[in-house]
Amino acid sequence: MFEDQTLPPRVRGRGLVDTGTTMSLISEAIADVLSLGIIHSVELRTALGSTMAPCHAIEFQFAGPEGTQTQPIALVAARVPDLGEDMVIGLDVLRQFRFEWDGPQEALRLWPTSDRTDDH
C-alpha cells in the first residue's frame, strides 16, 4: 500500500511566538534543510506591504527541557526569506494550546486545548 519513502530529517530550531501572526512562518534555511515541496502560495501582508510566499506542509512539536515534547501538529507554514528566526509561531499553532506562566518557578506549561481541564 505504501511505497518506501525517505522522510525528511527532524530539525530542532528556535521560534518566536507572535500573537499578531495568523499563519506560522518558517525560514528559507529550514525549508531547504527539509527539502520541502511547495503545496501552494499565499499573500502575506506586513507593515512593509504584501508579498506572495510559498507554503509547505510540516509537522511541528514544542520541545522542552529534558527532551519532553508535545504531540506533532500538522500545519501549513509559509516560507519567508530573511526571517531572522527558524520559525515564527503564529495563532494557527497557539490556538491549539493553553499556556500557563509560573513566574516564581520560571516555568512555562502548555496543554493541548483538548486536554486542558479547569483543575490544571
Backbone as a ProteinNet text record, in pm:
[ID]
protein_1_A
[PRIMARY]
MFEDQTLPPRVRGRGLVDTGTTMSLISEAIADVLSLGIIHSVELRTALGSTMAPCHAIEFQFAGPEGTQTQPIALVAARVPDLGEDMVIGLDVLRQFRFEWDGPQEALRLWPTSDRTDDH
[TERTIARY]
81.3	0	86.2	188.6	278.3	409.3	457.7	589.1	695.4	815.5	925.6	946.7	944.8	965.5	1072.4	1155.7	1254.9	1191.7	1188.1	1132.1	1238.2	1198	1296.2	1344.9	1464.7	1517.2	1438.7	1447.1	1392.6	1490.9	1438.2	1522.5	1480.6	1577.1	1549.4	1585.4	1496.1	1520.9	1459.9	1480.6	1424	1315.1	1210.5	1099.5	1062.1	1000.3	948.5	796.9	736.3	591.3	538.5	446.9	391	239.3	172.4	26.6	-41.3	34.1	-21.1	-11.2	45.9	62.1	-39.9	-123	-225.8	-171.4	-67.8	-10.5	135.2	176.6	316.2	406.4	529.4	626.8	751.5	818.8	948.1	1050.1	1175.6	1283.2	1314.7	1375.8	1420.4	1521	1606.9	1709.2	1645	1542.5	1474.3	1404.2	1334.7	1266.7	1366.7	1483.4	1586.2	1642.3	1670.1	1723.5	1625.7	1495.9	1394.4	1352.2	1403.5	1367.7	1216.7	1149.4	1003.8	949.6	847.5	779.7	676.1	653.5	555.4	416.8	320.1	184.2	93.1	120.5	51.8	121.5	72.9	128.5	18.2	59.3	-36.3	18.5	-72.4	-31.8	-11.4	108.1	138.2	133.2	59.8	51.6	127.7	222.1	302.7	299.5	366.9	376.6	449	531.1	607.2	535.7	417.1	342.4	305.9	263.7	221.2	322.6	331.7	419.1	361.3	391.1	349.6	456.7	411.8	504.8	464	561.2	530.1	496.7	408	366.5	406.1	433.9	479.4	398.6	369.2	307.4	418.3	403.8	505.5	438.7	518.5	478	563.9	501.4	567.3	545.3	648.6	637.5	706.3	646.6	717.8	810.6	935.5	1030.8	1068.9	1069.3	1101.2	1230	1256.8	1376.5	1364.6	1475	1482.2	1421.2	1413.2	1365.8	1215.5	1137.1	991.5	941.3	836.7	780.5	629.7	564.1	420.6	399.5	276.7	242.3	262.9	298.5	316.6	186.9	200.2	89.2	114.2	18.3	28.8	-21.7	56	12.9	78.2	28.6	86	157	284.3	364.2	416.2	419.6	472.3	623.1	694.9	841.2	872.1	956.4	988.4	1140.6	1193.2	1337	1370.5	1490.1	1539.4	1445	1397.3	1300.6	1363.1	1489	1555	1542	1453	1431.7	1414.8	1425.9	1397.3	1248.9	1165.9	1021.9	954.8	847	759.2	632.5	600.4	486.3	364.9	268.8	151.2	29.9	-81.7	-206	-256	-218.8	-261.2	-211.1	-95.2	-41.9	-89.7	-79.7	-110.1	-253	-346.2	-486.1	-507.9	-410.8	-423.3	-373.5	-325.5	-268.3	-319.9	-312.5	-332.9	-198	-160.1	-30.2	-47.6	46.9	48.6	192.7	216.5	349.6	354.8	447.7	469.4	593.8	571.6	682	782.8	738.2	835.8	920.5	861.6	936.3	1004.5	976	1026.2	999.5	874.1	835.9	713.6	720.3	608	547.8	418.7	349.5	248.6	231.1	131.5	60.3	-66.8	-151.1	-224.5	-244.8	-334.6	-472.4	-540.5	-670.2	-767.8	-755.2	-846	-815.7	-693.6	-654.7	-670.9	-683.2	-683.7	-816.8	-809	-927.8	-911.6	-1018.9	-1014.8	-928	-890.4	-811	-661.7	-615.5	-470	-417.6
-119.3	0	126.4	128.3	243.4	207.2	299.6	280.2	326	275.2	322.1	470.5	545.7	689.5	731	821.6	877.8	996.2	990	1100.3	1206.9	1333.8	1438.6	1429.6	1478.2	1472.7	1565.4	1537.1	1631	1745.4	1861.8	1979.4	2047.3	2071.9	2144.8	2290.1	2379.5	2520.8	2606.3	2733.5	2829.1	2906.3	2935.9	3008.1	3129.2	3221.7	3342	3329.7	3344.4	3341.4	3480.2	3485.6	3612.8	3601.7	3659.5	3652.5	3739.9	3819.8	3902.2	3836.8	3716.8	3644	3531.6	3531	3427	3294.8	3300	3179.8	3167.1	3048	3027	3038	3078.8	3102.5	3020.7	2976.1	2909.9	2981.9	2969.4	3033.6	2953.7	3020.1	2950.5	2841.8	2869.1	2770.7	2641	2651.9	2532	2459	2531.8	2469.6	2397.6	2456.4	2394	2267.9	2272	2154.3	2038.1	2068	1964.2	1926.5	1998	1973.2	1968	2069.1	2071.8	2112	2043	2077.9	2186.9	2268.5	2377	2319.5	2348.6	2299.4	2407.3	2533.4	2647.9	2774.8	2887.9	3016.2	3099.4	3188.8	3280	3421.6	3516.1	3655.5	3688.7	3733	3776.2	3928.1	3980	4125.2	4163.9	4253.9	4300.6	4452.9	4509.6	4655.3	4713.8	4632.3	4678.6	4657.3	4594.8	4569.9	4423.6	4386.7	4249.7	4179.5	4048.3	3966.7	3826.5	3755	3615.8	3527.2	3424.7	3333.1	3189.3	3102.9	2961	2898.3	2798.3	2730.1	2583.3	2529.4	2391.3	2321.7	2194.4	2112.7	2064.6	2089.6	2049.1	1986.3	1919.6	1876.4	1952.7	1998.5	2084.5	2026.2	2035.6	1995.8	2099.7	2129.8	2207	2109.9	2149.3	2066.9	2141.5	2069	2129.9	2074.5	2113.7	2061.4	1910.9	1847.5	1702.2	1624.4	1684.7	1614.1	1594.9	1660	1646.5	1714.1	1657.4	1712.4	1699.6	1789.6	1776.6	1678.6	1639.7	1558.7	1644	1582.6	1659.8	1726.1	1844.9	1920.3	1932.8	1892.9	1911.2	2050.6	2124.7	2258.1	2299.7	2407.9	2468.5	2595.1	2605.9	2722.8	2789.7	2921.4	2998.3	3015.5	3004.7	3023.5	3170.2	3225.9	3367.9	3385.2	3460.6	3488.6	3588.3	3580.4	3675.7	3687.3	3573	3571.9	3617.3	3587.7	3625.9	3520.3	3425.3	3312.8	3188.2	3070.8	2947.8	2938.3	2988.8	2981.1	3092.4	3144.4	3233.8	3153.1	3136.5	3054.8	3145.3	3122.7	3208.1	3150.2	3219.3	3178.8	3042.5	2999.3	2867.5	2756.9	2776.3	2681.3	2717.9	2844.2	2887.5	2855.9	2860.1	2829.8	2684.5	2599.4	2457.3	2424.4	2527.1	2505.5	2607.3	2570.3	2661.8	2676	2799.4	2828.6	2880.9	2847.2	2899.6	2933.5	3056.6	3100.1	3102.5	3029.8	3028.7	3112.5	3241.8	3336	3294.3	3260.8	3223.1	3101.4	3008.1	2889	2908.5	3021.7	3047.9	2929.7	2885.1	2767.9	2799.8	2757.4	2768.7	2629.9	2618.9	2492	2508.3	2402.4	2409	2276.5	2285.3	2169.3	2185.8	2074.8	2083.7	2128.4	2209.8	2261.7	2148.8	2037.1	1923.9	1852.7	1869.5	1800.3	1885.9	2013.5	2103.8	2095.6	2083.9	2089.4	2203.2	2240	2353	2330.4	2206	2182.8	2187.4	2225.1	2239	2361.8
0	0	0	85.8	90.4	22.9	-56	-116.7	-18.1	-34.4	50.4	25.3	132.3	121	219.5	177.5	267.8	337.7	468.8	545.8	567.2	566.6	592.8	737.4	762.3	899	990.5	1120.4	1217.6	1230.8	1249.4	1266.1	1395.6	1480.6	1603.5	1578.2	1613.1	1589.4	1698	1685.5	1779.4	1708.4	1784	1726.6	1808.8	1743.7	1806.4	1809.2	1927.6	1939.3	1904	1807.1	1762.6	1757.6	1856.8	1863.5	1757.9	1686.2	1579.4	1443.4	1437.4	1311.6	1305.9	1203.9	1195.1	1143.6	1059.8	999.7	1041.9	1081.1	1118.6	996.2	1020.6	914.6	942.2	838.1	852.4	765.8	806.6	731.6	605.5	510.5	389.8	424.4	523	561.4	610.7	693.8	744.7	630.3	544.2	430.6	340.6	321.5	237.2	301.8	432.4	502.8	493.1	503.7	499.7	357.6	257.4	116.7	97.3	149.3	146.6	10	-31.9	-155.9	-131.1	-231.2	-220.9	-249.7	-158.9	-181.3	-238.5	-208.6	-268	-221.2	-262.2	-219.5	-155.7	-65.8	-1.2	-8	2.9	12	159.6	193.3	330.3	334.2	430.1	447.5	573.4	557.5	669.9	672.7	771.6	780.4	659.4	593.6	477.5	345.5	349.9	227.2	213	92.7	64.3	-23.6	-6.1	-88.3	-96.3	-201	-214.4	-151.5	-79.2	-12.4	-40.5	-72.3	-90	45.2	41.8	165.2	159.8	278.3	293.1	401.8	381.7	485.7	578.4	707.9	804.4	926.9	1008	1141.1	1239.2	1345.7	1443.7	1583	1667.9	1808	1894.1	2009.7	2110.2	2182.5	2202.7	2276.5	2403.2	2513.1	2640.9	2698.8	2822.6	2888.2	2908.9	2926.2	2945.9	2830	2713.1	2594.9	2585.2	2671	2662.6	2535.9	2477.7	2354	2355.3	2283.9	2260.3	2146.2	2125.2	2008.8	1883.3	1772.4	1648.9	1603.8	1548.8	1493.3	1343.8	1263.4	1118.7	1085.1	1008.9	969.6	840.1	786.3	666.3	711.2	676.6	713.4	587.1	589.1	475.7	491.8	381.2	381.2	353.5	439.9	430.4	429.5	332	332.9	443.6	494.8	594.9	714.2	763.4	872.2	1003.5	1024.6	1149.1	1258	1241.6	1332.6	1247.1	1309.2	1235.5	1202.6	1296.2	1279.4	1357.3	1304.3	1378.9	1405.8	1532.2	1573.4	1583.2	1494.7	1486.5	1556.8	1540.5	1605.4	1558.8	1437.1	1390.7	1483.4	1545.9	1644.1	1784.4	1819.2	1955.4	1996.9	1905.4	1937.8	1976.4	1949.5	1981.6	2122.9	2195.6	2328.9	2429.1	2554	2666.7	2733.8	2762.8	2821.7	2963.1	3049.1	3185.3	3220.9	3262.9	3304.8	3456	3515.2	3659.1	3685	3716.3	3734.6	3839.4	3962.5	4065.4	4026.3	3953.2	3910.2	3774.5	3710.3	3575.1	3483.4	3484.4	3406.1	3320.2	3196.9	3105.3	3089.3	3112.1	3093.6	2981.1	2904	2799	2787.3	2748	2727.9	2596.8	2524.8	2408.4	2457	2381.3	2424.5	2454.3	2388.8	2413.5	2544.7	2600.7	2724.2	2848.2	2833.6	2948.6	3021.9	3152.3	3236.7	3333.8	3403.6	3495.2	3617.5	3646.8	3767	3743	3623.6	3598.2	3662.3
[MASK]
++++++++++++++++++++++++++++++++++++++++++++++++++++++++++++++++++++++++++++++++++++++++++++++++++++++++++++++++++++++++

